[in-house]
Amino acid sequence: MTESVPTNRKAIICEDEALTSARLAQQLEELGYDVVARASDGLEAVEAAQAHHPELILMDIKMPGMDGLEAARRIRGEQPGAAIVVITAHVNDGFIDQAVEAGVEGYLVKPVSPEQLRVALSLALSNSRRRQEAQDEAEEARARLAERRTIERAKGILMDTQGLSENDAYRRLRKRSQDERRPMAELAEEVIRANSLPAEGESRPTP
């Protein structure tokens, strides 16, 4: 079954051989991609990715100046959502290790047939979605943990300054959150700021 590709999915090709670049562009367009840039070296690829924010990048390895793996590392650091597929004339274990370290989603061996390209891109985009979802979940978990720590710290301040029990301190934060319709973590940050250590000669504020 052929995967349906939205016609507005942007792609960049980084290939220094003009004929190969043109052939890949045609194949991508036949698969429904919008080829928004064709770079001839790694630096151009990085700049094109910064300008267009593509969903897909086809990256040749051997190019003048910055090679494809270094360009892939740069792009991955700036645009974690882009799916990067590298193209090479030869594959060995060392190359695969370097490609994984660079954060690419797949690789193709020249010459690239239309069917090989279609399958590789389908897998790469699927891998990219799973990786992005995992990163989003990890970021959300870190944010929740940070909020819990902030609330715990604010509870401790209220317990120390107001003589409240842990449960009463929590209920006070929760009630104010409900009354003001504001996140509890936001209110907890206010408590922490109001009770930060005063500068020399200043009095400590009352929460």
C-alpha positions as CSV (number, residue, x, y, z in Angstrom):
1,M,0.0,0.0,0.0
2,T,1.5,3.4,-1.0
3,E,1.5,6.0,1.7
4,S,-0.3,9.2,0.9
5,V,2.0,12.2,1.1
6,P,0.5,15.7,1.6
7,T,1.4,18.0,-1.3
8,N,2.5,20.8,1.1
9,R,5.3,18.7,2.8
10,K,8.5,20.6,2.3
11,A,11.8,19.0,1.4
12,I,15.4,20.0,0.9
13,I,18.0,18.2,-1.2
14,C,21.7,18.5,-0.5
15,E,23.6,17.0,-3.4
16,D,26.6,18.5,-5.2
17,E,26.0,16.5,-8.4
18,A,23.6,18.5,-10.4
19,L,22.1,15.6,-12.4
20,T,21.6,13.5,-9.2
21,S,20.0,16.5,-7.5
22,A,17.6,17.1,-10.3
23,R,16.6,13.4,-10.5
24,L,16.0,13.3,-6.7
25,A,13.9,16.5,-6.9
26,Q,11.8,15.0,-9.6
27,Q,11.3,11.8,-7.7
28,L,10.3,13.7,-4.5
29,E,7.8,15.9,-6.5
30,E,6.3,12.7,-7.9
31,L,5.8,11.5,-4.4
32,G,4.0,14.7,-3.5
33,Y,6.8,16.8,-1.9
34,D,7.5,20.4,-2.4
35,V,11.2,20.8,-3.0
36,V,11.9,24.2,-1.6
37,A,15.7,24.3,-1.9
38,R,18.5,22.4,-3.5
39,A,21.9,22.9,-1.8
40,S,25.3,21.9,-3.1
41,D,27.2,21.7,0.2
42,G,26.6,21.2,3.9
43,L,26.6,24.8,4.8
44,E,24.0,25.7,2.2
45,A,21.9,22.8,3.5
46,V,22.1,24.2,7.1
47,E,21.2,27.7,5.8
48,A,18.3,26.3,3.7
49,A,17.0,24.4,6.7
50,Q,17.0,27.5,8.8
51,A,15.2,29.4,6.1
52,H,12.5,26.9,5.2
53,H,12.0,24.5,8.2
54,P,11.4,21.5,6.0
55,E,9.8,18.2,7.1
56,L,12.3,16.2,5.1
57,I,16.0,16.6,4.1
58,L,17.9,14.4,1.7
59,M,21.6,14.7,2.5
60,D,24.5,13.5,0.4
61,I,27.5,12.5,2.6
62,K,30.5,13.4,0.4
63,M,30.4,17.1,-0.5
64,P,32.8,20.0,-0.6
65,G,33.3,21.9,2.6
66,M,31.1,20.7,5.4
67,D,30.1,17.1,4.8
68,G,26.6,15.7,5.1
69,L,27.0,14.1,8.6
70,E,28.2,17.4,10.1
71,A,25.4,19.3,8.4
72,A,22.9,16.7,9.7
73,R,24.3,17.2,13.3
74,R,23.9,21.0,12.9
75,I,20.4,20.7,11.6
76,R,19.3,18.1,14.1
77,G,20.4,20.4,16.9
78,E,18.4,23.3,15.6
79,Q,15.4,21.5,14.1
80,P,14.6,18.3,15.9
81,G,11.4,17.8,14.0
82,A,13.0,17.4,10.5
83,A,13.4,13.9,9.1
84,I,16.9,13.5,7.7
85,V,17.9,10.8,5.2
86,V,21.5,10.6,4.1
87,I,22.7,9.3,0.7
88,T,26.0,7.5,0.2
89,A,27.8,5.5,-2.4
90,H,29.1,3.0,0.1
91,V,27.9,1.7,3.5
92,N,30.0,0.2,6.3
93,D,29.6,-0.2,10.0
94,G,31.5,2.9,10.7
95,F,29.3,5.0,8.5
96,I,26.1,3.6,10.1
97,D,27.5,4.4,13.6
98,Q,28.3,8.0,12.6
99,A,24.8,8.4,10.9
100,V,23.1,7.2,14.1
101,E,25.2,9.5,16.2
102,A,24.2,12.4,13.8
103,G,20.6,11.7,14.5
104,V,19.5,10.7,10.9
105,E,16.3,8.7,10.4
106,G,17.5,6.6,7.4
107,Y,20.0,6.2,4.6
108,L,20.0,5.3,0.9
109,V,22.7,3.8,-1.3
110,K,23.3,5.3,-4.7
111,P,21.9,5.0,-7.3
112,V,18.5,5.6,-5.7
113,S,15.4,4.1,-7.3
114,P,12.0,5.6,-6.9
115,E,10.7,2.6,-5.0
116,Q,13.8,2.7,-2.6
117,L,13.2,6.4,-2.0
118,R,9.5,5.9,-1.3
119,V,10.1,3.1,1.2
120,A,13.0,4.9,2.9
121,L,11.1,8.2,3.3
122,S,8.0,6.4,4.7
123,L,10.2,4.7,7.4
124,A,12.1,7.9,8.0
125,L,9.0,10.0,8.6
126,S,7.6,7.4,10.8
127,N,10.8,7.3,12.9
128,S,10.9,11.0,13.0
129,R,7.3,11.2,14.4
130,R,8.1,8.6,17.0
131,R,11.2,10.4,18.1
132,Q,9.5,13.8,18.3
133,E,6.6,12.3,20.3
134,A,9.1,10.7,22.7
135,Q,10.9,14.1,23.1
136,D,7.6,15.9,23.7
137,E,6.6,13.4,26.3
138,A,10.0,13.7,28.0
139,E,9.8,17.5,28.0
140,E,6.2,17.3,29.4
141,A,7.4,15.0,32.2
142,R,10.3,17.3,33.0
143,A,7.9,20.3,33.1
144,R,5.5,18.4,35.5
145,L,8.4,17.4,37.8
146,A,9.6,21.1,37.9
147,E,6.0,22.2,38.8
148,R,5.8,19.6,41.6
149,R,9.1,20.8,43.0
150,T,8.0,24.4,42.9
151,I,4.8,23.5,44.7
152,E,6.6,21.5,47.3
153,R,9.0,24.4,47.9
154,A,6.1,26.8,48.3
155,K,4.4,24.4,50.7
156,G,7.5,24.3,52.8
157,I,7.7,28.1,52.9
158,L,4.0,28.4,54.0
159,M,4.6,25.7,56.7
160,D,7.6,27.6,58.0
161,T,6.1,31.2,57.8
162,Q,2.5,30.5,58.6
163,G,2.7,27.6,60.9
164,L,0.6,25.4,58.6
165,S,0.6,21.7,58.3
166,E,1.6,20.2,54.9
167,N,-2.0,19.5,54.0
168,D,-3.2,22.9,55.0
169,A,-0.4,24.6,53.0
170,Y,-1.4,22.5,50.0
171,R,-5.1,23.3,50.4
172,R,-4.3,27.0,50.7
173,L,-2.4,27.0,47.4
174,R,-5.2,24.9,45.7
175,K,-8.0,27.1,46.9
176,R,-6.2,30.3,45.7
177,S,-5.6,28.6,42.4
178,Q,-9.3,27.7,42.1
179,D,-10.4,31.2,43.2
180,E,-8.1,33.1,40.9
181,R,-8.3,30.5,38.1
182,R,-4.5,30.4,37.8
183,P,-2.1,27.4,37.7
184,M,-1.0,26.3,41.2
185,A,2.6,26.3,40.0
186,E,2.3,30.0,39.1
187,L,1.1,30.8,42.5
188,A,3.8,28.7,44.1
189,E,6.4,30.7,42.2
190,E,4.9,33.9,43.7
191,V,5.2,32.5,47.2
192,I,8.8,31.6,46.5
193,R,9.7,35.1,45.1
194,A,7.9,36.8,48.0
195,N,10.0,34.9,50.5
196,S,13.4,34.9,48.8
197,L,16.3,36.0,50.9
198,P,16.3,39.8,51.3
199,A,19.3,41.9,50.6
200,E,21.4,43.1,53.5
201,G,19.5,45.7,55.5
202,E,16.1,44.8,54.0
203,S,13.3,43.1,55.9
204,R,11.9,39.8,54.8
205,P,8.4,40.2,53.2
206,T,5.4,38.5,54.6
207,P,3.6,36.1,52.3
